[in-house]
Amino acid sequence: MRDQQGLEFHAALIGLDDKSATFVIGAETRTVALGALAAQWAGQYTLLWRMPPDVREFIHAGERGPAVEWLIRQLAQAQGQVAEPGRAPLFDYALERQVKQFQLAQGLIPDGVVGPQTVMRLAGVGDRSAPELLPRQKGR
């Protein structure tokens, strides 16, 4: 981000709602209106995140193996279901269609390719330990 003199500084985003963003800057917590944020932030950020163990950066149609098994489990969980155990899962047309539907629902480009953005969203479906930006509670 940039201050009023144009000097860059780093901040950790800890809260976000439709009107404001809350940051930790050093030892201080600040809440700013989204309009003020737009004037100070160039849109660059760093996301610290770890890829799930069985997943590579991209999962494509036609693949088989542990990454496809993970994909099937995560998509089922996103739909409130449990994946049926199967032998030699294949990233086929039906699975590609499910991926596209998930991507569209998440505001991603529905290309059917499971890349980093899709993996991040799918990983967050069942990871209760993953950090989330939550709206501030009244009185907090």
Contacts in CASP RR format, 6 or more apart in sequence:
PFRMAT RR
TARGET T0000
AUTHOR 0000-0000-0000
METHOD contacts of the structure
MODEL  1
MRDQQGLEFHAALIGLDDKSATFVIGAETRTVALGALAAQWAGQYTLLWR
MPPDVREFIHAGERGPAVEWLIRQLAQAQGQVAEPGRAPLFDYALERQVK
QFQLAQGLIPDGVVGPQTVMRLAGVGDRSAPELLPRQKGR
1 8 0 8 1.000
1 9 0 8 1.000
1 10 0 8 1.000
1 11 0 8 1.000
1 40 0 8 1.000
1 41 0 8 1.000
1 42 0 8 1.000
2 8 0 8 1.000
2 9 0 8 1.000
2 40 0 8 1.000
2 41 0 8 1.000
2 42 0 8 1.000
3 9 0 8 1.000
3 40 0 8 1.000
9 25 0 8 1.000
10 25 0 8 1.000
11 23 0 8 1.000
11 24 0 8 1.000
11 25 0 8 1.000
12 23 0 8 1.000
12 24 0 8 1.000
12 25 0 8 1.000
13 21 0 8 1.000
13 22 0 8 1.000
13 23 0 8 1.000
13 45 0 8 1.000
13 133 0 8 1.000
14 22 0 8 1.000
14 23 0 8 1.000
14 24 0 8 1.000
14 29 0 8 1.000
14 133 0 8 1.000
15 21 0 8 1.000
15 22 0 8 1.000
15 133 0 8 1.000
15 134 0 8 1.000
15 135 0 8 1.000
15 136 0 8 1.000
16 22 0 8 1.000
16 133 0 8 1.000
16 135 0 8 1.000
17 135 0 8 1.000
17 136 0 8 1.000
18 34 0 8 1.000
19 33 0 8 1.000
19 34 0 8 1.000
20 31 0 8 1.000
20 32 0 8 1.000
20 33 0 8 1.000
20 34 0 8 1.000
21 31 0 8 1.000
21 32 0 8 1.000
21 34 0 8 1.000
21 37 0 8 1.000
22 29 0 8 1.000
22 30 0 8 1.000
22 31 0 8 1.000
22 136 0 8 1.000
23 29 0 8 1.000
23 30 0 8 1.000
23 31 0 8 1.000
23 32 0 8 1.000
32 40 0 8 1.000
47 120 0 8 1.000
49 120 0 8 1.000
51 57 0 8 1.000
51 119 0 8 1.000
52 70 0 8 1.000
52 119 0 8 1.000
52 123 0 8 1.000
54 66 0 8 1.000
54 67 0 8 1.000
54 69 0 8 1.000
54 70 0 8 1.000
55 67 0 8 1.000
55 70 0 8 1.000
55 71 0 8 1.000
55 119 0 8 1.000
55 123 0 8 1.000
56 67 0 8 1.000
57 115 0 8 1.000
57 116 0 8 1.000
57 119 0 8 1.000
58 113 0 8 1.000
58 114 0 8 1.000
58 115 0 8 1.000
59 67 0 8 1.000
59 68 0 8 1.000
59 71 0 8 1.000
59 91 0 8 1.000
59 113 0 8 1.000
59 114 0 8 1.000
59 115 0 8 1.000
59 119 0 8 1.000
60 91 0 8 1.000
60 113 0 8 1.000
60 114 0 8 1.000
61 91 0 8 1.000
61 92 0 8 1.000
61 93 0 8 1.000
61 95 0 8 1.000
61 96 0 8 1.000
61 112 0 8 1.000
61 113 0 8 1.000
62 90 0 8 1.000
62 91 0 8 1.000
62 92 0 8 1.000
63 90 0 8 1.000
63 91 0 8 1.000
64 88 0 8 1.000
64 89 0 8 1.000
64 90 0 8 1.000
64 91 0 8 1.000
65 88 0 8 1.000
65 89 0 8 1.000
68 89 0 8 1.000
68 90 0 8 1.000
68 91 0 8 1.000
68 95 0 8 1.000
69 89 0 8 1.000
71 91 0 8 1.000
71 95 0 8 1.000
71 99 0 8 1.000
71 114 0 8 1.000
71 122 0 8 1.000
72 83 0 8 1.000
72 89 0 8 1.000
72 95 0 8 1.000
73 83 0 8 1.000
74 122 0 8 1.000
74 123 0 8 1.000
74 125 0 8 1.000
74 126 0 8 1.000
75 83 0 8 1.000
75 95 0 8 1.000
75 98 0 8 1.000
75 99 0 8 1.000
75 102 0 8 1.000
75 122 0 8 1.000
76 82 0 8 1.000
76 83 0 8 1.000
77 83 0 8 1.000
77 125 0 8 1.000
77 126 0 8 1.000
78 102 0 8 1.000
78 122 0 8 1.000
78 125 0 8 1.000
96 112 0 8 1.000
99 112 0 8 1.000
99 113 0 8 1.000
99 114 0 8 1.000
99 118 0 8 1.000
100 110 0 8 1.000
100 111 0 8 1.000
100 112 0 8 1.000
101 110 0 8 1.000
102 118 0 8 1.000
102 121 0 8 1.000
102 122 0 8 1.000
103 109 0 8 1.000
103 110 0 8 1.000
103 111 0 8 1.000
103 112 0 8 1.000
103 118 0 8 1.000
104 110 0 8 1.000
106 118 0 8 1.000
106 121 0 8 1.000
108 117 0 8 1.000
108 118 0 8 1.000
108 121 0 8 1.000
112 118 0 8 1.000
114 122 0 8 1.000
123 130 0 8 1.000
124 130 0 8 1.000
END
